[in-house]
Amino acid sequence: MTIRRLLLVAGLAAGLAAPMPGNAADGPLAQTRATLEQTRVIIDRDTTHDRKLAELAALLAGFLDTDTMGKTALDKHWGAFTAAQQREFLVLFRELFQRTYVQKLLLFERPDFGFVGEDLQGQDQARVDTTIITPRDDFAVTYRMRRQGTRWLATDIQIEDLSLTTNFRRQMDRLLTSGSPADLLDRMRRKYGPNGQGGDEP
């Protein structure tokens, strides 16, 4: 795996963590800050690798809008899936992030985070600009977010000039151009189902 891809993957996982309890008045930047700080606490904790993965996965659930990202990833292919296939895809898509990219986050040795600012776009949309700070370099990480009740959910994450939802959409389009929804689900089930092994892509 190249350094750039590793940074991409780890940046995603950092952005996927869930915010600490709060309300909408805290704003997306404040919630993202609390999220990333809690992520770092988990990574630095003196516990097993599996325990860290479990805690990070639990932290993800309240922040990453995997349903929106999954539908965006399927794009024009969404309608080719039956209702049951759509539901299964969204479950497996969430596992893709939690079981693959969260693990890559732990490859960062004590990452630090910088918080640049937020740009509110109407009442329910926002952009949050941050940085991942490593001993070797800093990397810009932008979160596209939407408000849902008292929380802000990440709908896209961009590391430098690469959008993760765009990246997944390209992968899904390639797989579905040459195969069926059933083929894709079988592939994902073997990787991200209860007995799957995970991986870097669907």
N, C-alpha and C positions, 0 to 999 in steps of 0.2 A: 504494500500500500504506500503511495507517495505521501510525502509530508503534507502537501496541500490537501489531499483527500482525507488524511487523518485529521487535519485541523477542521476541515469541513464537517466531518462526522462528529467530532467532539463538540464543535460549536453548536451543532444541532441539538445534541443531547443536553447541553447546558441550557439552551433556550427552551427546552421542553418542560422543565421542571415547573411545579405548581406554586402559585403564590401563597404566602402565609395568609391566614385569615385576615380579612380587612373589608373595606367597603369601597364603593366606586369613587368616593371623594379622595381616596389615596392616589388615584390616577394610575395609568398603566406603567409609568416609569417606577413609581414607588413599589408597585407589586412585583415588577420584574427584578428590581434590586433585592427585595426580600427573597424572591425565588432563587436567584443565583447565589446569594449568600448562604441560604440553606443548603443548596447543592454542594457548595464548598465544604460546609460543615460535615455533610455525609461522607464526602470523599476523604476528608482528613481523619475521620473517626477510626479508632483502633478496633476494627471488627473484620469479619471475614468478607471476602469478595462477594459471595452470594448474598450476604446480608446487606451490603451496600447496594447491590443491584435491586434487591427487593424494596429497600427504602426509597431509592430513586424512582423506581416504577410507581410506587404509591404516590410519590410527590408529583409525578407527571399528570395524574388523572384530572386534576382540577384546573389545569392551565392550557395544555395543548388541545386544540380543537381538531382532533384526528378525523372526525366525520367530515368536516369541511375540507380538510387537506386530502382525504381519501377521494371525495367526490371530484375535487379539482384534479387529482392525479388520473382518474379515469376519464375525465373530460367528456368527449363525444361518445365514448364507449359505455358510459353509465347506463344508458337506456337499453343496451344489449343484455344487461344482467337482469335476471328475474328478481323479484322482491326478496326472496330468500337468499339469492346469491349476493345481492347488495348488502344485506345485513351481515352475512359471513365475511364478505370482503372487508367491511369496515372494522370488524373485530380483528381480523388478521393484519390489516394495515396498521392498527394501533400496536400490535405485537411487533411488527417490523421495526417500529421506532424503539419500543421499550427493550426488546431483546437484542437488538443489533447496535443501535447508535448510543444507547445509554452505556453499554459496556465499553464502547470506545472512549467515552468521556473519562473513564477511569485510567486511560492511558496517559492523560495529561498529569504531570506531576505538580500538584498544588497550583492549579490555575488561579489567576486573579482576574477581576473584572472591573472595567471602567464604565461609567455611565455618563453618556454625552448629553442626552436630552430626549424630550418627547415632542411629538407634533400631533396635536389633536385635530382630527379631520371630521368635523361635525360632532354629534353627541356620542356616536357609537363606534367610530373608527379611530385608530391611532397608529402612529409609527414611533417605535422606541429605538434609539441608537445607542449601542454599547460597544465595548471592545473586550476581546479576550486578550489577556496579558500573560505572556509566557517569558521564560528567561531569555528566549532568543528573539522574539518579535511580538508585535501587537497586531491584532486582526479585527477589522470592523465587522460587527454583527448587528443586523437590523431585524427587528421583530415587527411584523404587520399584525395588528391586533384588532379585535372587536369586543365590544362590551356585551356581556350577557348577565343581566341582573346586577349584582354587586361585584362581579369579577370581570377581568379582562382575559380573553383567550387568544392565544397565538394561532393565526391562520397561515402564516408563512414566515420563514426565517431565511435571511439572506446573509451569506458569509462572503465578504468582499463583493464580488460582482456575480455571485452564483446564487440563484433562488432555488431552494430545496424543493418547493412544490413544482417548479418548472422541471427540475431534474427528474423527479418521480414521474411526472406526466410523460416525459420522453421515454422513460423506461417502460411504463405501462403501455404506451402506444406501440412501441416496438414489439412487445410480447403479444399484444392483442391483434396486431396486424398479421402475425404469423400463426396465431392460435386462437382458441375460443375462450369465453369466460370460464368454462369448466376447466380448461387446461391451466389457466392462470391460478384459479383457486386451488387446484390440486398441487401446483408448484408451491404456492404460499402455505398451504396446509402442511406440506412435508417440511417446510422450513420453520414456520411460525405457529403451527398447531401445538397441542400439549406435548407432543414428543419430538417437535422439530429441533433443528440444530442452529437456527439463526443464520446470519450471513450479512453481506454488505449490500445486497440488492435483492429485489423480489425474485 
